[in-house]
Amino acid sequence: MTQASKLFSVLTLSVLLVPAIGCGPSGPVTTPVSGSVSYDGTPLDNGYVTFRDTDSSTPSAAGKIGADGTYTVDVIPGSKTVEITSSRDVPGKFDMSNPGVKVQLTEQFIPEDYNKQTKLTAEVGDDAMTLDFDLEAVN
């Protein structure tokens, strides 16, 4: 085998192996977390459950709350703060700022103790887990 054919063989093998190296899973390892969210005993029918690292204000994962009050989200394991938000229509109040368009106004009704000033925490491990949140009005 000539020097040129050896070099060609090595280059061909390199070109074939490099893409294969990058074919593994990408991104951080996550844990599936699911559960239900209720407020004063009634399942929420909209909103979000957001998980943040306890040492960061940046969300690490957020999941939409479905019409039946359930959510599913993939979370990077670790200590988390949990924020829950949900809105509802304000009866009889509409935004009429766009002529000819009547838009129902909504309000965030979940107390700040469960979102902006959350006291909810979770320890997310490596195995799939269920976290249910039964929220109550804060006095």
C-alpha positions in Angstrom: 0.0 0.0 0.0 1.4 3.3 -1.0 1.8 6.3 1.3 -0.9 8.1 -0.6 -3.4 5.3 -0.3 -2.7 5.0 3.4 -3.4 8.7 3.9 -6.6 8.3 1.8 -7.8 5.4 4.0 -7.1 7.3 7.2 -8.9 10.4 5.9 -11.9 8.4 4.7 -12.1 6.6 8.1 -11.9 10.0 9.9 -14.7 11.5 7.7 -16.9 8.5 8.5 -16.3 8.4 12.3 -16.6 12.1 13.1 -20.4 12.3 12.3 -21.0 9.1 14.3 -19.4 10.7 17.4 -21.9 13.5 17.4 -24.9 11.2 17.1 -25.4 10.7 20.9 -28.1 12.5 23.0 -27.6 16.2 23.2 -28.5 18.6 26.0 -28.7 18.1 29.7 -30.3 15.0 31.3 -33.8 15.7 32.4 -36.4 14.0 34.6 -40.1 13.7 33.7 -42.2 15.4 36.3 -46.0 15.3 36.2 -48.9 16.0 38.5 -52.0 18.0 39.1 -52.7 21.5 40.3 -55.8 22.6 42.2 -56.8 25.8 43.9 -59.1 25.7 46.9 -60.0 22.1 45.9 -60.8 22.8 42.3 -58.4 21.7 39.5 -56.9 24.6 37.6 -57.9 24.5 33.9 -55.1 26.7 32.6 -51.7 28.2 33.5 -48.1 27.1 34.0 -45.9 25.3 36.4 -42.4 26.7 36.3 -39.3 25.1 37.9 -36.3 27.3 38.6 -32.9 26.4 40.1 -32.9 27.6 43.7 -29.8 29.7 42.9 -31.1 31.3 39.7 -34.0 33.4 38.5 -33.8 31.7 35.1 -36.5 29.1 34.5 -35.1 25.6 34.0 -38.4 24.2 32.8 -42.1 25.1 32.4 -45.1 23.0 31.7 -48.6 24.1 30.6 -51.5 23.1 32.9 -54.2 21.3 30.9 -58.0 21.6 31.1 -58.1 18.8 33.6 -55.5 20.4 36.0 -52.6 18.2 35.0 -49.1 19.0 33.7 -46.0 17.2 32.4 -42.6 18.8 32.1 -39.0 17.6 31.8 -36.8 19.1 34.5 -33.1 19.1 35.1 -32.5 17.4 38.4 -31.7 19.4 41.5 -33.2 21.8 44.1 -36.0 23.9 42.6 -38.4 26.6 43.4 -41.8 26.1 41.8 -44.0 28.9 40.5 -47.6 28.4 39.5 -49.7 30.9 37.5 -53.2 30.8 36.2 -55.6 33.4 34.9 -59.4 33.8 34.7 -61.8 36.1 33.1 -62.9 39.3 34.9 -66.7 39.3 34.5 -68.0 42.3 32.7 -64.6 43.9 31.9 -63.3 44.2 28.4 -60.5 45.9 26.6 -62.0 48.2 23.9 -58.8 50.0 22.9 -58.9 48.5 19.4 -62.0 50.0 17.7 -64.6 47.4 16.9 -62.8 44.7 18.9 -64.0 43.6 22.4 -61.4 41.6 24.3 -62.2 39.9 27.6 -59.9 41.0 30.4 -58.3 38.4 32.6 -56.5 38.4 35.9 -53.8 36.4 37.6 -55.7 35.0 40.6 -53.1 32.7 42.1 -51.6 34.4 45.2 -48.0 35.7 44.9 -46.9 33.1 47.6 -47.2 30.5 44.8 -45.5 32.5 42.0 -43.7 35.9 42.3 -42.9 35.3 46.0 -43.2 31.5 45.8 -42.6 29.4 48.9 -43.0 26.2 46.9 -39.9 24.0 46.5 -39.1 20.6 45.0 -36.1 18.3 45.0 -36.0 16.7 41.5 -34.1 13.4 41.3 -33.1 11.2 38.4 -36.3 9.1 38.4 -39.7 10.1 37.0 -41.8 11.7 39.7 -45.3 13.0 40.5 -45.7 16.3 42.2 -49.2 17.4 43.0 -49.9 21.0 44.2 -53.0 21.7 46.2 -53.0 25.5 46.6 -55.1 27.4 49.0 -56.1 31.1 49.2 -53.6 33.0 51.3 -55.0 35.4 54.0 
